[in-house]
Amino acid sequence: MLLADVLAASAAVTATRSRTAKAGAIAEVLRRAGADEVEPVTAWLAGELRQGRLGLGRRILSRLSGEPAATPSLTVAATDEVLSGLAATAGPGSASRRDAAVTGLLGAATAEEQRFLVRLLTGELRQGALEGVVLDAVALAAEVPAAAVRRAFMLSGRLPETAATALTGGVGALGAVHLQVGRPVRPMLASPGSSLDAALADLGAGVTVEFKLDGARIQVHRDGDVVRVWTRTLREVTDGVPELVDRIRALPCDTAVLDGETLALDDDGRPRAFQDTMSRFGSDVPDALSPDRGVLLSPFLFDVLHLDGRDLLDEPLDVRLDALAQLLAAEEHAALRMPGVRRPTPAQAAGVLDDALSGGHEGVVVKALDAPYAAGRRGKAWQKVKPVHTLDLVVLGAEWGYGRRSGKLSNIHLGARDPDGGEPVMVGKTFKGMTDQLLDWQTATFPAHAVEEPDWGVRLRPELVVEIALDGAQRSPRYPGGVALRFARVLRYRPDKMPAEADTIDAVRALLAGG
């Protein structure tokens, strides 16, 4: 298969807003792909590299691009081979070898292919094919139920491999993908709830109400004495959190997959700043806000997906919580359990929320006890309730400040995720809530994410997620989504979240009065 065939599919996806049409275009090219081409084609049409980031910036690629080829001849296999070679190149002389490989690749590409490869290599390929669309396309191409594809993907966490499994082995091979201790599962996510009363009314009496901590999501796997820890984005951080490893290794089990949160506490047991927690994971957070790498993390577990040979994913939460309670029954392990109450009365549920807020935490999560663990899904079975409206949005740009903010990138442009896979939809701007340290961090950090630097500031690739507090939303013809934020202010940046996890334009519209 030629790379030009992938470009044609990419162009078809970009040209339509119809989710069905996007999936159909991707399915068509996947049907024609050879067995060794499915994985790279799937990754590229999802806007990613199968090999991960290669550390090639637009400036380097522009220097190495040279004259384009006159006609398409570059194949998918040859392109993927070069990319794999780049990922493996290291040691003395590696820079020149990488330059030579990139020069050869781009020299074999047409002008259109060069533009595609540059955007792919720099992470700027926005063609409207999010994971959900590609998963639908894989199901179409393989003629298997979409649910089977999604489940296999959630359990493996690898989109290209899931596509290859579906297209080569069908529904039987997909069904053979199971939870595996030592391979992280995409986490189940909570949807925003408008209030505690509304969440209780929606889910009924059969719920548990638990603290919502101002911490970082973790997934912990134990196999004998081997303990491994991943973040919510499935990035392994085991080596950086030895205190968490020790706490899990002390539990009375042989194998386990545990879900929870971790955060740094002060001497009074109250949560420290979110950046204190994230600094332990080596994330890109404003250093001036909290560079303390010596702070200890405390784990709080709220779910168990596997325990001593028994998979619990498909069991209702009630059963999983019983298993977790048994695992943490000993007094020395009780502090690892996320605080909460099962089947609370309305007064007890309100008490849990009050306790969480008075303890310095964000709020509560209300969870249906009859729900299985829906890996990777943000459904209504889990609803997070906070006293202040917050949204996770993507930073699209920033303007140079005035007065005391002169010379600093200040007023940021905010975008909500398009659920159909298009470009983020701008919903407002804000300069509120920014400390001097945060302004300095934005000014130093944003240029590395810039796609354009006009006189007024910078336009950014949609890569940085920021948590915004707001008083609501209002209808506005000024922005393409027809809605704008009211009194938006920056709470913090979220290096633990990917742009694909940002809130959607539908979530913003839901905040409209009477919406």
Secondary structure as UniProt FT lines:
FT   HELIX           3..14
FT   HELIX           19..32
FT   TURN            35..37
FT   HELIX           38..45
FT   TURN            46..47
FT   TURN            50..51
FT   HELIX           58..64
FT   HELIX           76..88
FT   TURN            92..93
FT   HELIX           94..107
FT   HELIX           111..121
FT   TURN            122..123
FT   HELIX           131..142
FT   HELIX           146..156
FT   HELIX           159..175
FT   TURN            181..182
FT   STRAND          189..192
FT   HELIX           196..203
FT   STRAND          207..212
FT   STRAND          216..223
FT   TURN            224..225
FT   STRAND          226..231
FT   TURN            232..233
FT   HELIX           238..240
FT   HELIX           242..249
FT   STRAND          255..265
FT   TURN            267..268
FT   HELIX           274..279
FT   TURN            280..282
FT   HELIX           287..289
FT   TURN            293..294
FT   STRAND          297..307
FT   TURN            308..309
FT   STRAND          310..311
FT   TURN            313..314
FT   HELIX           317..327
FT   HELIX           331..336
FT   STRAND          340..342
FT   HELIX           346..358
FT   TURN            359..360
FT   STRAND          363..368
FT   TURN            369..370
FT   TURN            375..376
FT   STRAND          378..385
FT   STRAND          389..401
FT   HELIX           403..405
FT   STRAND          409..417
FT   TURN            419..420
FT   STRAND          425..430
FT   TURN            432..433
FT   HELIX           436..445
FT   HELIX           446..449
FT   STRAND          450..452
FT   TURN            455..456
FT   STRAND          457..460
FT   TURN            462..463
FT   STRAND          465..470
FT   STRAND          472..475
FT   TURN            477..478
FT   TURN            480..481
FT   STRAND          483..486
FT   STRAND          489..493
FT   TURN            495..496
FT   HELIX           499..501
FT   HELIX           505..509
FT   TURN            510..511
FT   TURN            513..514
//
